[in-house]
């Protein structure tokens, strides 16, 4: 029993299965890791027993289920987990750095792509903040920011967009980047959803400019709408794939002409 790759349920199904797999195995094993985290099929653990017991542990967990086989990267000084490289110095202090796979070409969204400008301008900032959250050493962080600056320039991002975003991030500490900045919502947010087109005017500015006119209405219901100014949200228009490929299944009779 399983699920199709790429389906909406696949990741949740895998997490539930691996969670049950781990609980069943670890609950009956005598030597346990001091720390055990997993995200889908990636596992990070800290082991304080002997190396011999560690390799026995890996062998036993791979024989616990007939179809689950784990590969292990064992190191006393550094190991990668997802996009984080975790290392231990001579004083047993933990340091974190960005982990980039060799196959990563840094193909960020091209600036000429048909997306809202605010969406594209936010990408350098979000990537810079991800670097700041992960990299614990300030010198390595500044070096990585320079590399990130080159990646976005290669993707045709204007210098002022990249500079404004990364200069803002460079003044931030790792602790500040790790703090949650969720803004408390003031009442219900009503989305105003439109299909994005680069020829559209700035709808947000138009709404902001004329929204106060609702208070001048003689209708009380219209006046009450003033407290619920909508948030403009864009949805994707048809792309070339949508035009060329029709996912609707037509019956044989639809194709028969009398």
Backbone as CSV, one residue per row, in Angstrom:
resi,resn,N_x,N_y,N_z,CA_x,CA_y,CA_z,C_x,C_y,C_z
1,UNK,0.852,-1.190,0.000,0.000,0.000,0.000,0.888,1.240,0.000
2,UNK,0.569,2.201,-0.830,1.388,3.399,-0.910,0.611,4.528,-1.541
3,UNK,1.339,5.534,-2.006,0.715,6.686,-2.640,1.581,7.141,-3.799
4,UNK,0.982,7.841,-4.733,1.708,8.287,-5.920,2.714,9.366,-5.552
5,UNK,3.872,9.350,-6.208,4.899,10.359,-5.982,4.373,11.722,-6.451
6,UNK,4.530,12.720,-5.598,4.101,14.064,-5.949,2.673,14.394,-5.557
7,UNK,1.938,13.434,-5.032,0.561,13.710,-4.630,0.557,14.515,-3.326
8,UNK,-0.572,15.148,-3.049,-0.669,15.998,-1.866,-0.501,15.206,-0.570
9,UNK,-0.872,13.944,-0.600,-0.832,13.124,0.604,0.529,12.453,0.811
10,UNK,1.397,12.459,-0.196,2.618,11.655,-0.157,3.521,11.995,1.020
11,UNK,3.804,13.293,1.230,4.724,13.676,2.303,4.158,13.371,3.682
12,UNK,2.858,13.606,3.875,2.229,13.297,5.169,2.223,11.795,5.423
13,UNK,1.943,11.031,4.378,1.927,9.573,4.505,3.317,9.052,4.867
14,UNK,4.355,9.622,4.234,5.727,9.200,4.514,6.130,9.559,5.942
15,UNK,5.735,10.748,6.407,6.078,11.169,7.770,5.409,10.280,8.809
16,UNK,4.129,9.940,8.577,3.431,9.059,9.509,4.067,7.675,9.553
17,UNK,4.431,7.171,8.384,5.035,5.842,8.327,6.386,5.818,9.028
18,UNK,7.243,6.825,8.726,8.564,6.856,9.335,8.486,7.116,10.834
19,UNK,7.499,7.903,11.267,7.319,8.119,12.701,6.979,6.823,13.424
20,UNK,6.091,6.040,12.837,5.736,4.734,13.419,6.948,3.783,13.376
21,UNK,7.685,3.819,12.273,8.872,2.980,12.131,9.904,3.295,13.213
22,UNK,10.173,4.578,13.443,11.155,4.986,14.443,10.702,4.620,15.855
23,UNK,9.440,4.904,16.168,8.935,4.599,17.518,9.029,3.106,17.818
24,UNK,8.651,2.280,16.856,8.688,0.834,17.073,10.116,0.341,17.276
25,UNK,11.052,0.891,16.505,12.433,0.419,16.617,13.113,0.948,17.883
26,UNK,13.037,2.254,18.116,13.747,2.855,19.243,13.192,2.416,20.589
27,UNK,11.904,2.105,20.646,11.300,1.720,21.921,11.837,0.384,22.433
28,UNK,12.333,-0.473,21.523,12.798,-1.787,21.958,14.317,-1.915,21.879
29,UNK,15.019,-0.796,21.524,16.471,-0.875,21.384,17.133,-0.393,22.665
30,UNK,18.181,-1.073,23.079,18.822,-0.769,24.360,19.697,0.484,24.291
31,UNK,20.495,0.647,23.226,21.365,1.821,23.079,20.696,2.804,22.120
32,UNK,20.355,3.960,22.651,19.605,4.945,21.858,20.460,6.181,21.595
33,UNK,20.202,6.876,20.514,20.887,8.154,20.258,20.495,9.182,21.316
34,UNK,21.414,10.109,21.601,21.101,11.184,22.549,20.134,12.193,21.931
35,UNK,20.175,12.314,20.623,19.299,13.239,19.912,18.899,12.601,18.593
36,UNK,17.617,12.735,18.243,17.117,12.108,17.015,16.047,13.002,16.406
37,UNK,16.340,13.563,15.243,15.372,14.366,14.503,15.236,13.795,13.099
38,UNK,14.049,13.881,12.556,13.890,13.484,11.156,12.927,14.417,10.450
39,UNK,13.216,14.659,9.176,12.326,15.412,8.301,12.169,14.598,7.036
40,UNK,10.980,13.998,6.858,10.723,13.076,5.754,11.759,11.951,5.774
41,UNK,12.658,11.893,4.791,13.612,10.781,4.754,15.015,11.198,5.207
42,UNK,15.159,12.369,5.823,16.451,12.828,6.344,16.438,12.758,7.863
43,UNK,17.487,12.172,8.436,17.567,11.976,9.887,18.867,12.578,10.403
44,UNK,18.782,13.258,11.528,19.957,13.805,12.206,19.965,13.252,13.627
45,UNK,21.088,12.673,14.030,21.166,12.138,15.384,22.561,12.369,15.968
46,UNK,22.618,12.423,17.285,23.877,12.542,18.029,24.059,11.263,18.838
47,UNK,25.241,10.671,18.702,25.530,9.373,19.315,26.718,9.509,20.264
48,UNK,26.525,9.114,21.523,27.599,9.241,22.515,28.182,7.895,22.932
49,UNK,27.672,6.792,22.353,28.233,5.476,22.647,29.410,5.201,21.715
50,UNK,29.922,4.031,21.737,31.088,3.695,20.921,30.711,3.594,19.445
51,UNK,31.739,3.722,18.585,31.503,3.591,17.145,31.040,2.189,16.781
52,UNK,31.559,1.198,17.486,31.155,-0.183,17.223,29.660,-0.364,17.452
53,UNK,29.151,0.241,18.544,27.717,0.149,18.820,26.908,0.959,17.805
54,UNK,27.490,2.043,17.298,26.789,2.841,16.294,26.592,2.047,15.011
55,UNK,27.646,1.376,14.543,27.519,0.599,13.307,26.583,-0.600,13.509
56,UNK,26.553,-1.125,14.710,25.586,-2.195,15.020,24.163,-1.647,14.981
57,UNK,23.996,-0.424,15.514,22.694,0.239,15.503,22.211,0.439,14.061
58,UNK,23.102,0.908,13.184,22.740,1.146,11.779,22.366,-0.169,11.096
59,UNK,23.120,-1.215,11.382,22.828,-2.523,10.789,21.479,-3.051,11.261
60,UNK,21.187,-2.862,12.547,19.921,-3.366,13.102,18.713,-2.588,12.569
61,UNK,18.852,-1.276,12.437,17.700,-0.498,11.963,17.425,-0.787,10.488
62,UNK,18.464,-1.145,9.734,18.266,-1.488,8.327,17.674,-2.878,8.139
63,UNK,17.718,-3.695,9.161,17.121,-5.027,9.078,15.771,-5.095,9.790
64,UNK,15.323,-3.960,10.330,14.080,-3.938,11.095,12.853,-4.015,10.199
65,UNK,12.956,-3.454,8.991,11.829,-3.468,8.054,12.345,-3.949,6.704
66,UNK,11.584,-4.765,6.003,12.105,-5.368,4.766,12.361,-4.364,3.643
67,UNK,11.696,-3.202,3.649,11.857,-2.262,2.531,12.522,-0.946,2.922
68,UNK,12.796,-0.725,4.190,13.411,0.522,4.637,14.905,0.311,4.854
69,UNK,15.724,0.964,4.024,17.174,0.884,4.150,17.728,2.302,4.226
70,UNK,18.479,2.582,5.283,19.027,3.908,5.507,20.519,3.933,5.186
71,UNK,20.965,5.023,4.567,22.395,5.242,4.376,22.863,6.222,5.444
72,UNK,24.073,6.031,5.950,24.562,6.819,7.079,25.826,7.579,6.703
73,UNK,25.917,8.809,7.167,27.114,9.632,7.052,27.610,9.889,8.465
74,UNK,28.648,9.191,8.866,29.147,9.246,10.242,30.401,10.100,10.290
75,UNK,30.446,11.036,11.234,31.620,11.897,11.381,31.712,12.389,12.818
76,UNK,32.939,12.573,13.290,33.162,13.110,14.636,33.236,14.635,14.653
77,UNK,33.333,15.253,13.478,33.541,16.702,13.462,32.496,17.471,12.657
78,UNK,31.980,16.923,11.557,31.026,17.676,10.756,30.072,16.741,10.018
79,UNK,28.835,17.178,9.881,27.820,16.409,9.164,26.771,17.380,8.640
80,UNK,26.143,17.042,7.533,25.119,17.907,6.946,23.741,17.315,7.167
81,UNK,22.774,18.208,7.384,21.374,17.818,7.538,20.524,18.847,6.810
82,UNK,19.825,18.386,5.765,19.068,19.276,4.894,20.010,20.336,4.324
83,UNK,19.767,21.629,4.569,20.634,22.676,4.034,21.552,23.273,5.097
84,UNK,21.788,22.510,6.180,22.628,22.982,7.281,23.826,22.059,7.438
85,UNK,25.001,22.644,7.552,26.216,21.894,7.856,26.558,22.131,9.327
86,UNK,26.526,21.077,10.125,26.769,21.167,11.572,28.174,20.659,11.863
87,UNK,28.962,21.468,12.557,30.344,21.081,12.866,30.629,21.311,14.339
88,UNK,31.654,20.610,14.819,32.067,20.672,16.223,33.529,21.077,16.261
89,UNK,33.839,22.151,17.011,35.234,22.598,17.068,35.986,21.885,18.188
90,UNK,37.242,22.282,18.414,38.085,21.626,19.419,37.576,21.831,20.829
91,UNK,36.767,22.869,21.037,36.205,23.145,22.369,34.795,22.587,22.523
92,UNK,34.418,21.691,21.598,33.089,21.058,21.615,31.951,22.077,21.477
93,UNK,32.233,23.158,20.761,31.202,24.149,20.468,30.610,23.850,19.086
94,UNK,29.291,23.918,18.993,28.604,23.610,17.743,28.525,24.865,16.868
95,UNK,28.887,24.707,15.597,28.784,25.788,14.616,27.942,25.290,13.444
96,UNK,27.221,26.222,12.838,26.375,25.865,11.699,26.738,26.735,10.496
97,UNK,26.667,26.135,9.327,26.965,26.843,8.085,25.995,26.361,7.015
98,UNK,25.910,27.103,5.933,25.006,26.727,4.846,25.584,25.515,4.112
99,UNK,24.725,24.563,3.794,25.141,23.379,3.038,24.525,23.460,1.650
100,UNK,25.376,23.480,0.639,24.925,23.594,-0.749,25.353,22.334,-1.497
101,UNK,24.409,21.645,-2.081,24.721,20.443,-2.843,25.459,20.814,-4.129
102,UNK,26.254,19.881,-4.621,27.027,20.126,-5.837,26.130,20.345,-7.056
103,UNK,24.936,19.799,-7.013,24.009,19.931,-8.146,23.200,21.230,-8.099
104,UNK,23.380,22.025,-7.056,22.621,23.270,-6.918,23.200,24.332,-7.848
105,UNK,22.425,24.767,-8.832,22.852,25.786,-9.788,22.359,27.183,-9.433
106,UNK,21.678,27.303,-8.275,21.169,28.601,-7.805,20.292,29.265,-8.867
107,UNK,19.389,28.492,-9.428,18.495,28.991,-10.469,17.276,29.654,-9.830
108,UNK,17.508,30.803,-9.196,16.403,31.543,-8.610,15.515,32.102,-9.728
109,UNK,14.318,32.502,-9.357,13.364,33.041,-10.331,14.004,34.194,-11.094
110,UNK,14.023,34.097,-12.413,14.602,35.153,-13.244,13.776,36.437,-13.106
111,UNK,14.499,37.565,-13.071,13.794,38.829,-12.824,12.881,39.222,-13.983
112,UNK,13.117,38.663,-15.169,12.248,38.965,-16.307,10.986,38.116,-16.317
113,UNK,10.858,37.210,-15.342,9.698,36.325,-15.303,8.419,37.111,-15.039
114,UNK,7.307,36.588,-15.515,6.011,37.262,-15.378,5.443,37.006,-13.982
115,UNK,6.005,37.698,-13.004,5.558,37.629,-11.616,5.452,39.038,-11.055
116,UNK,4.641,39.255,-10.041,4.572,40.586,-9.428,5.950,41.038,-8.951
117,UNK,6.230,42.319,-9.102,7.538,42.863,-8.721,7.805,42.655,-7.234
118,UNK,6.771,42.811,-6.417,6.960,42.623,-4.979,7.393,41.198,-4.653
119,UNK,6.891,40.243,-5.430,7.278,38.838,-5.233,8.752,38.640,-5.561
120,UNK,9.197,39.193,-6.695,10.589,39.029,-7.108,11.532,39.796,-6.184
121,UNK,11.130,40.989,-5.752,11.993,41.783,-4.874,12.158,41.161,-3.503
122,UNK,11.213,40.316,-3.111,11.300,39.703,-1.789,12.203,38.484,-1.737
123,UNK,12.569,37.926,-2.896,13.368,36.706,-2.914,14.788,36.926,-2.384
124,UNK,15.528,37.982,-2.808,16.867,38.194,-2.231,16.839,38.366,-0.717
125,UNK,15.826,39.057,-0.204,15.741,39.252,1.250,15.482,37.930,1.967
126,UNK,14.553,37.128,1.427,14.223,35.856,2.093,15.401,34.898,2.060
127,UNK,16.151,34.870,0.952,17.316,34.002,0.869,18.431,34.497,1.782
128,UNK,18.618,35.811,1.848,19.615,36.361,2.753,19.280,36.075,4.206
129,UNK,18.009,36.141,4.539,17.600,35.851,5.918,17.771,34.374,6.231
130,UNK,17.565,33.515,5.240,17.806,32.081,5.450,19.281,31.837,5.747
131,UNK,20.164,32.513,5.027,21.594,32.394,5.293,21.923,32.880,6.707
132,UNK,21.310,34.006,7.108,21.595,34.568,8.429,21.110,33.639,9.542
133,UNK,20.006,32.964,9.330,19.498,32.033,10.336,20.399,30.812,10.485
134,UNK,21.008,30.382,9.388,21.772,29.138,9.409,23.224,29.360,9.808
135,UNK,23.873,30.377,9.271,25.320,30.560,9.449,25.592,31.241,10.779
136,UNK,26.314,30.575,11.659,26.588,31.100,12.995,27.801,32.023,13.026
137,UNK,28.768,31.824,12.132,29.971,32.643,12.106,29.742,33.880,11.227
138,UNK,29.984,35.067,11.779,29.697,36.302,11.056,30.577,36.470,9.817
139,UNK,31.850,36.083,9.900,32.744,36.215,8.748,32.291,35.321,7.596
140,UNK,31.938,34.078,7.913,31.451,33.167,6.881,30.121,33.649,6.314
141,UNK,29.311,34.267,7.168,28.025,34.798,6.701,28.237,35.915,5.681
142,UNK,29.157,36.834,5.969,29.422,37.933,5.048,29.995,37.427,3.725
143,UNK,30.841,36.392,3.780,31.367,35.799,2.552,30.244,35.169,1.727
144,UNK,29.332,34.492,2.405,28.226,33.839,1.703,27.280,34.867,1.092
145,UNK,27.126,36.026,1.751,26.279,37.079,1.195,26.835,37.602,-0.125
146,UNK,28.149,37.689,-0.211,28.760,38.149,-1.457,28.502,37.154,-2.586
147,UNK,28.562,35.865,-2.258,28.248,34.849,-3.267,26.786,34.939,-3.675
148,UNK,25.914,35.153,-2.697,24.492,35.274,-2.988,24.219,36.484,-3.872
149,UNK,24.971,37.553,-3.656,24.827,38.759,-4.465,25.132,38.467,-5.947
150,UNK,26.167,37.663,-6.177,26.546,37.295,-7.551,25.475,36.427,-8.185
151,UNK,24.908,35.482,-7.418,23.876,34.598,-7.962,22.676,35.398,-8.472
152,UNK,22.248,36.404,-7.701,21.065,37.167,-8.104,21.375,38.107,-9.262
153,UNK,22.580,38.603,-9.336,22.944,39.438,-10.476,22.977,38.603,-11.758
154,UNK,23.368,37.352,-11.638,23.339,36.457,-12.789,21.912,36.198,-13.266
155,UNK,20.957,36.331,-12.349,19.549,36.143,-12.699,18.874,37.462,-13.057
156,UNK,19.687,38.470,-13.372,19.233,39.766,-13.897,18.474,40.604,-12.862
157,UNK,18.750,40.400,-11.576,18.141,41.249,-10.551,18.862,42.588,-10.532
158,UNK,18.131,43.697,-10.489,18.785,45.015,-10.440,19.665,45.142,-9.199
159,UNK,20.741,45.892,-9.322,21.677,46.051,-8.209,21.005,46.660,-6.987
160,UNK,20.106,47.641,-7.221,19.497,48.303,-6.061,18.584,47.348,-5.289
161,UNK,17.938,46.398,-5.977,17.084,45.416,-5.296,17.930,44.483,-4.436
162,UNK,19.014,43.970,-5.009,19.885,43.049,-4.276,20.581,43.767,-3.131
163,UNK,21.095,44.966,-3.397,21.834,45.705,-2.370,20.928,46.085,-1.204
164,UNK,19.734,46.571,-1.483,18.815,46.962,-0.413,18.465,45.776,0.478
165,UNK,18.234,44.614,-0.135,17.847,43.426,0.632,19.008,42.900,1.472
166,UNK,20.173,42.720,0.838,21.297,42.108,1.543,21.951,43.064,2.534
167,UNK,21.935,44.368,2.257,22.458,45.325,3.238,21.604,45.342,4.496
168,UNK,20.313,45.167,4.315,19.414,45.101,5.472,19.679,43.851,6.299
169,UNK,19.944,42.741,5.610,20.219,41.487,6.313,21.573,41.531,7.010
170,UNK,22.555,42.195,6.416,23.906,42.215,6.984,23.955,42.889,8.349
171,UNK,22.973,43.733,8.650,22.924,44.408,9.955,22.180,43.590,11.010
172,UNK,21.755,42.407,10.653,20.940,41.578,11.536,21.795,40.491,12.169
173,UNK,21.564,40.209,13.456,22.248,39.116,14.133,21.492,37.816,13.890
174,UNK,22.145,36.691,14.188,21.483,35.405,13.995,20.290,35.266,14.932
175,UNK,20.420,35.736,16.166,19.308,35.651,17.113,18.107,36.464,16.626
176,UNK,18.367,37.638,16.048,17.273,38.459,15.522,16.593,37.775,14.345
177,UNK,17.388,37.111,13.494,16.816,36.431,12.336,15.975,35.234,12.752
178,UNK,16.338,34.604,13.863,15.613,33.419,14.326,14.328,33.765,15.069
179,UNK,14.168,35.030,15.459,12.951,35.430,16.164,11.776,35.469,15.203
180,UNK,10.652,35.006,15.670,9.439,35.026,14.860,8.928,36.454,14.764
181,UNK,8.520,36.854,13.574,7.996,38.212,13.374,6.561,38.190,12.873
182,UNK,5.799,37.205,13.354,4.393,37.115,12.950,3.623,38.318,13.479
183,UNK,2.996,39.033,12.579,2.223,40.199,12.968,0.810,39.778,13.352
184,UNK,0.354,40.328,14.459,-1.008,40.015,14.902,-2.000,40.582,13.896
185,UNK,-2.879,39.738,13.416,-3.866,40.179,12.421,-4.935,41.026,13.089
186,UNK,-5.255,42.126,12.445,-6.291,43.016,12.951,-7.598,42.697,12.235
187,UNK,-8.410,41.868,12.876,-9.661,41.466,12.269,-9.456,40.475,11.143
188,UNK,-10.505,40.256,10.385,-10.453,39.306,9.283,-9.837,39.966,8.047
189,UNK,-8.968,39.215,7.364,-8.353,39.701,6.135,-9.160,39.189,4.955
190,UNK,-9.641,40.108,4.136,-10.442,39.747,2.971,-9.557,39.856,1.736
191,UNK,-9.263,38.755,1.058,-8.400,38.845,-0.129,-9.172,39.323,-1.351
192,UNK,-8.524,40.173,-2.126,-9.047,40.601,-3.427,-8.162,39.922,-4.469
193,UNK,-8.647,38.822,-5.043,-7.842,37.952,-5.893,-8.067,38.295,-7.364
194,UNK,-6.978,38.541,-8.080,-7.039,38.796,-9.517,-5.924,38.013,-10.197
195,UNK,-6.120,37.707,-11.461,-5.062,37.078,-12.238,-3.990,38.106,-12.559
196,UNK,-2.737,37.723,-12.333,-1.649,38.674,-12.550,-1.386,38.897,-14.031
197,UNK,-1.174,40.154,-14.365,-0.756,40.543,-15.711,0.147,41.762,-15.559
198,UNK,1.298,41.777,-16.204,2.210,42.919,-16.027,1.632,44.249,-16.479
199,UNK,0.569,44.233,-17.301,-0.039,45.483,-17.748,-1.058,46.033,-16.759
200,UNK,-1.329,45.307,-15.678,-2.286,45.780,-14.688,-1.757,47.030,-13.984
201,UNK,-2.658,47.965,-13.639,-2.221,49.101,-12.816,-1.955,48.632,-11.390
202,UNK,-1.445,49.519,-10.571,-1.169,49.186,-9.171,-2.485,49.196,-8.404
203,UNK,-3.099,48.013,-8.300,-4.425,47.916,-7.694,-4.386,48.302,-6.215
204,UNK,-3.308,47.945,-5.534,-3.200,48.269,-4.102,-3.230,49.772,-3.884
205,UNK,-2.509,50.522,-4.710,-2.502,51.978,-4.579,-3.866,52.582,-4.878
206,UNK,-4.559,52.008,-5.859,-5.887,52.522,-6.210,-6.861,52.311,-5.054
207,UNK,-6.841,51.126,-4.476,-7.734,50.840,-3.346,-7.395,51.746,-2.168
208,UNK,-6.087,51.898,-1.905,-5.659,52.738,-0.785,-6.066,54.201,-0.990
209,UNK,-6.033,54.661,-2.243,-6.329,56.061,-2.540,-7.810,56.393,-2.374
210,UNK,-8.676,55.455,-2.789,-10.112,55.758,-2.833,-10.925,55.038,-1.763
211,UNK,-10.293,54.265,-0.903,-11.055,53.462,0.064,-11.820,54.332,1.064
212,UNK,-11.285,55.496,1.411,-11.950,56.348,2.397,-13.263,56.919,1.877
213,UNK,-13.485,56.821,0.571,-14.756,57.309,0.022,-15.944,56.507,0.545
214,UNK,-15.677,55.293,1.010,-16.774,54.474,1.542,-17.409,55.131,2.762
215,UNK,-16.649,55.911,3.506,-17.195,56.555,4.702,-18.156,57.682,4.353
216,UNK,-18.106,58.151,3.124,-18.997,59.233,2.709,-20.350,58.735,2.237
217,UNK,-20.502,57.415,2.145,-21.761,56.847,1.661,-22.866,57.053,2.689
218,UNK,-24.087,57.221,2.181,-25.259,57.336,3.061,-25.755,55.970,3.518
219,UNK,-25.240,54.929,2.915,-25.640,53.569,3.260,-24.738,53.064,4.395
220,UNK,-25.343,52.659,5.498,-24.575,52.208,6.666,-23.773,50.949,6.355
221,UNK,-24.309,50.069,5.536,-23.603,48.838,5.190,-22.316,49.147,4.416
222,UNK,-22.417,50.134,3.529,-21.224,50.525,2.772,-20.205,51.173,3.695
223,UNK,-20.640,51.971,4.640,-19.732,52.595,5.594,-18.995,51.554,6.437
224,UNK,-19.693,50.498,6.804,-19.076,49.449,7.623,-17.989,48.698,6.871
225,UNK,-18.074,48.704,5.534,-17.045,48.030,4.742,-15.685,48.701,4.862
226,UNK,-15.675,49.950,5.315,-14.418,50.687,5.421,-13.435,50.003,6.367
227,UNK,-13.937,49.292,7.350,-13.071,48.621,8.331,-12.475,47.319,7.797
228,UNK,-12.828,46.928,6.591,-12.364,45.643,6.039,-11.709,45.857,4.675
229,UNK,-10.678,46.672,4.654,-9.989,46.910,3.385,-9.329,45.624,2.899
230,UNK,-9.558,45.222,1.665,-9.069,43.923,1.189,-7.555,43.947,0.948
231,UNK,-6.992,42.769,0.971,-5.578,42.567,0.658,-5.497,42.018,-0.761
232,UNK,-4.796,42.713,-1.625,-4.694,42.302,-3.019,-3.792,41.075,-3.118
233,UNK,-4.314,40.040,-3.745,-3.561,38.793,-3.946,-3.678,38.391,-5.412
234,UNK,-2.568,37.913,-5.962,-2.549,37.523,-7.370,-2.543,36.012,-7.499
235,UNK,-3.216,35.517,-8.521,-3.132,34.110,-8.856,-2.529,33.968,-10.244
236,UNK,-1.989,32.812,-10.493,-1.263,32.589,-11.736,-2.213,32.546,-12.931
237,UNK,-1.900,33.271,-13.993,-2.703,33.155,-15.210,-2.305,31.905,-15.980
238,UNK,-2.938,31.662,-17.097,-2.582,30.514,-17.929,-1.170,30.681,-18.482
239,UNK,-0.396,29.615,-18.389,0.929,29.642,-19.005,0.908,28.789,-20.276
240,UNK,2.077,28.638,-20.898,2.146,27.908,-22.162,1.713,26.459,-22.001
241,UNK,2.058,25.863,-20.873,1.663,24.474,-20.629,0.147,24.337,-20.561
242,UNK,-0.515,25.276,-19.880,-1.978,25.227,-19.764,-2.649,25.364,-21.131
243,UNK,-2.034,26.160,-22.015,-2.617,26.381,-23.335,-2.447,25.158,-24.240
244,UNK,-1.261,24.514,-24.141,-0.966,23.403,-25.041,-1.536,22.076,-24.575
245,UNK,-1.716,21.918,-23.251,-2.157,20.640,-22.699,-3.521,20.811,-22.057
246,UNK,-4.461,19.982,-22.479,-5.812,20.002,-21.918,-5.964,18.785,-21.016
247,UNK,-6.136,19.035,-19.717,-6.234,17.926,-18.772,-7.646,17.358,-18.668
248,UNK,-8.619,18.021,-19.278,-9.989,17.519,-19.239,-10.125,16.299,-20.148
249,UNK,-10.701,15.243,-19.622,-10.905,14.012,-20.385,-12.239,14.095,-21.117
250,UNK,-12.163,14.050,-22.424,-13.375,14.129,-23.231,-13.818,12.729,-23.625
251,UNK,-15.096,12.531,-23.646,-15.637,11.230,-24.012,-15.557,11.026,-25.515
252,UNK,-15.658,9.783,-25.929,-15.592,9.462,-27.359,-16.722,10.138,-28.130
253,UNK,-17.910,10.229,-27.517,-19.054,10.813,-28.197,-18.856,12.278,-28.482
254,UNK,-18.004,12.983,-27.651,-17.774,14.400,-27.872,-17.004,14.641,-29.159
255,UNK,-16.224,13.641,-29.569,-15.399,13.789,-30.759,-16.110,13.340,-32.036
256,UNK,-17.257,12.702,-31.887,-18.007,12.195,-33.045,-18.966,13.269,-33.545
257,UNK,-18.834,13.600,-34.798,-19.719,14.583,-35.400,-20.683,13.875,-36.352
258,UNK,-21.937,14.224,-36.242,-22.950,13.617,-37.113,-23.145,14.472,-38.362
